[in-house]
Amino acid sequence: MSPSALNSTVETTQIIIRLSSPLAELSTLTPLVDLLALTHAVTVPSPLKQSRLSTLLHTLSADPCPSSSSPSALHSEAEKLNSFIRFLSPVLNGMAGLREFEAAIDLRDDDPQDFRDFWTLEDRNLIKEYVEDGQVGGSSPGSEKVFLDAYVRDVSRRVALSQEGRLMLVDGHRKVGEQVPVAETKRASLLIYREQGLEG
């Protein structure tokens, strides 16, 4: 299959209904919990069956799809994943963070499967890892890298939730209620939404 058959971009306009803090502030617990609650609110299922955390990972990271399937590219993708899991660890590695997240999403006991599904990332269940090991991430290759420094191009940007339930990367000056021109990019097995004009 040719690269053009795998890669396509569609331009749309989306209205912002929720915004994260600037990405630079996400190293502290409350802004990170707010970002994860925003991600949890995504309602449009990806036609590619992306998990919500996978969608967040690829929305934030500068290179959402490796251009090569070489062993080094696959290794760097594993490092990015482990760095992202470390980025989530303030919420995952302790009951206080998880309780704050549960309160932020108004968790109800009637849908525990949705909670478990949310914490699934690339066939790993992060809650199960926390329960079994007492922590998530550990010393996996790449986990020593600070995700925002290593993989995010511009930490002044924000993550937005659109009126249609999509997760988008937008300019840091955007406000709730604004209409934003968005590029919907399908790359291989990924679907990513970014404000038009923002590089990866």
C-alpha positions as CSV (number, residue, x, y, z in Angstrom):
1,M,0.0,0.0,0.0
2,S,1.4,3.4,-0.9
3,P,2.1,6.1,1.7
4,S,-0.6,8.3,0.0
5,A,-3.1,5.6,0.7
6,L,-2.2,5.5,4.3
7,N,-1.8,9.3,4.9
8,S,-4.6,11.9,4.4
9,T,-5.6,15.2,5.8
10,V,-9.1,16.8,6.0
11,E,-9.7,20.4,7.1
12,T,-12.7,21.1,9.3
13,T,-13.8,23.8,11.8
14,Q,-14.3,22.8,15.4
15,I,-15.7,24.7,18.4
16,I,-13.7,24.5,21.7
17,I,-15.8,23.5,24.7
18,R,-13.0,22.6,27.2
19,L,-9.3,23.5,27.4
20,S,-6.3,22.2,29.3
21,S,-3.8,24.3,31.0
22,P,-0.7,25.2,28.9
23,L,1.3,22.0,28.4
24,A,4.2,23.5,30.4
25,E,2.1,23.4,33.5
26,L,1.3,19.6,33.2
27,S,4.2,18.5,35.4
28,T,2.0,19.3,38.5
29,L,-0.8,17.0,39.6
30,T,-4.0,19.2,39.3
31,P,-3.4,20.4,35.7
32,L,-2.5,16.8,34.7
33,V,-5.6,15.4,36.3
34,D,-7.7,18.1,34.4
35,L,-6.0,17.1,31.1
36,L,-6.8,13.4,31.8
37,A,-10.4,14.3,32.7
38,L,-10.7,16.2,29.4
39,T,-9.3,13.2,27.6
40,H,-11.8,10.9,29.4
41,A,-14.6,13.1,28.0
42,V,-13.8,12.3,24.4
43,T,-17.0,10.9,22.9
44,V,-16.2,10.4,19.3
45,P,-14.9,6.9,18.9
46,S,-12.0,6.8,16.5
47,P,-12.7,4.9,13.3
48,L,-9.3,3.4,13.9
49,K,-10.2,2.2,17.4
50,Q,-7.6,4.3,19.1
51,S,-7.7,4.3,22.9
52,R,-8.2,7.7,24.5
53,L,-4.8,7.6,26.1
54,S,-3.2,6.7,22.8
55,T,-5.0,9.6,21.2
56,L,-3.6,11.9,23.9
57,L,-0.1,10.5,23.4
58,H,-0.1,11.1,19.7
59,T,-1.9,14.4,19.9
60,L,0.8,15.8,22.1
61,S,3.9,14.3,20.6
62,A,5.8,16.0,17.9
63,D,6.2,13.0,15.6
64,P,2.9,11.1,15.7
65,C,3.9,8.4,13.2
66,P,7.4,7.1,12.6
67,S,8.4,7.3,8.9
68,S,10.2,4.1,9.1
69,S,9.5,0.6,10.5
70,S,13.2,0.0,11.1
71,P,14.2,-1.5,14.5
72,S,15.6,1.9,15.6
73,A,12.2,3.6,14.8
74,L,10.3,0.9,16.7
75,H,12.7,1.3,19.7
76,S,12.2,5.0,19.8
77,E,8.4,4.5,19.7
78,A,8.8,2.2,22.8
79,E,10.9,4.9,24.5
80,K,8.3,7.5,23.7
81,L,5.5,5.3,25.2
82,N,7.5,4.7,28.4
83,S,8.3,8.4,28.7
84,F,4.6,9.1,28.3
85,I,3.7,6.6,31.0
86,R,6.2,8.3,33.3
87,F,4.5,11.6,32.5
88,L,1.2,10.0,33.7
89,S,2.8,8.6,36.9
90,P,1.9,11.5,39.3
91,V,-1.8,10.4,38.8
92,L,-1.1,6.6,38.6
93,N,1.5,6.1,41.3
94,G,-0.5,6.9,44.3
95,M,-4.1,6.8,45.6
96,A,-4.3,10.6,46.0
97,G,-3.8,11.1,42.2
98,L,-6.3,8.4,41.3
99,R,-8.9,9.8,43.7
100,E,-8.5,13.3,42.3
101,F,-9.0,11.8,38.8
102,E,-12.1,9.9,39.9
103,A,-13.5,13.0,41.4
104,A,-12.8,15.0,38.2
105,I,-14.6,12.5,36.0
106,D,-17.4,12.0,38.6
107,L,-16.7,8.2,38.5
108,R,-19.7,6.1,39.1
109,D,-19.6,2.4,40.2
110,D,-22.0,1.4,37.4
111,D,-19.3,1.5,34.7
112,P,-16.0,0.1,36.0
113,Q,-15.2,-1.3,32.5
114,D,-15.0,2.3,31.1
115,F,-12.5,3.2,33.8
116,R,-10.4,0.2,33.0
117,D,-10.6,0.8,29.3
118,F,-9.5,4.4,29.8
119,W,-6.3,3.3,31.4
120,T,-5.4,0.9,28.5
121,L,-2.5,2.1,26.4
122,E,-0.9,0.0,23.6
123,D,-2.3,-3.3,25.0
124,R,-1.1,-2.4,28.6
125,N,-3.5,-1.8,31.4
126,L,-1.8,0.8,33.6
127,I,-4.1,0.3,36.5
128,K,-3.4,-3.4,36.6
129,E,0.4,-2.7,36.5
130,Y,-0.1,-0.3,39.4
131,V,-2.0,-2.8,41.4
132,E,0.5,-5.6,40.7
133,D,3.7,-3.7,41.0
134,G,2.8,-0.7,43.2
135,Q,4.0,1.7,40.5
136,V,3.8,2.2,36.8
137,G,6.7,2.9,34.4
138,G,9.6,1.7,36.5
139,S,13.0,1.7,34.7
140,S,11.7,0.8,31.2
141,P,13.8,2.2,28.3
142,G,12.9,5.8,27.8
143,S,11.2,6.2,31.2
144,E,14.1,8.5,32.3
145,K,13.2,11.0,29.5
146,V,10.9,13.9,30.5
147,F,8.1,13.5,28.0
148,L,7.3,17.3,27.6
149,D,11.0,18.0,27.0
150,A,11.8,15.1,24.7
151,Y,8.6,14.7,22.6
152,V,6.5,17.9,22.7
153,R,7.5,20.6,20.3
154,D,5.8,23.6,22.0
155,V,4.7,23.5,25.6
156,S,2.8,26.8,25.3
157,R,0.1,24.9,23.4
158,R,-3.1,23.5,25.0
159,V,-5.2,20.4,24.5
160,A,-8.9,21.2,23.6
161,L,-12.1,19.2,23.5
162,S,-14.3,20.1,20.6
163,Q,-18.1,20.3,20.6
164,E,-18.1,17.1,18.5
165,G,-16.1,15.3,21.3
166,R,-12.7,15.3,19.6
167,L,-9.3,15.9,21.3
168,M,-7.3,18.6,19.5
169,L,-3.9,20.3,19.9
170,V,-4.4,24.1,19.7
171,D,-2.5,27.3,20.1
172,G,-2.0,28.4,23.7
173,H,-4.0,31.6,23.2
174,R,-7.2,29.8,22.3
175,K,-10.3,30.2,24.4
176,V,-13.4,28.2,25.2
177,G,-16.2,29.0,22.6
178,E,-13.8,29.8,19.8
179,Q,-14.1,28.2,16.4
180,V,-10.8,26.7,15.3
181,P,-9.7,25.5,11.9
182,V,-8.5,22.0,12.4
183,A,-6.5,19.5,10.3
184,E,-7.7,16.0,10.7
185,T,-4.8,13.8,9.8
186,K,-5.0,10.0,9.3
187,R,-1.5,8.5,9.3
188,A,-1.3,4.7,9.1
189,S,-3.1,3.5,12.2
190,L,-3.4,7.0,13.8
191,L,-6.0,9.7,13.7
192,I,-4.8,13.1,15.0
193,Y,-6.5,16.6,15.2
194,R,-4.4,19.7,15.4
195,E,-5.1,23.4,14.8
196,Q,-4.3,24.2,11.2
197,G,-0.8,25.7,10.9
198,L,0.6,24.0,14.0
199,E,3.5,21.7,13.1
200,G,3.7,18.4,14.8
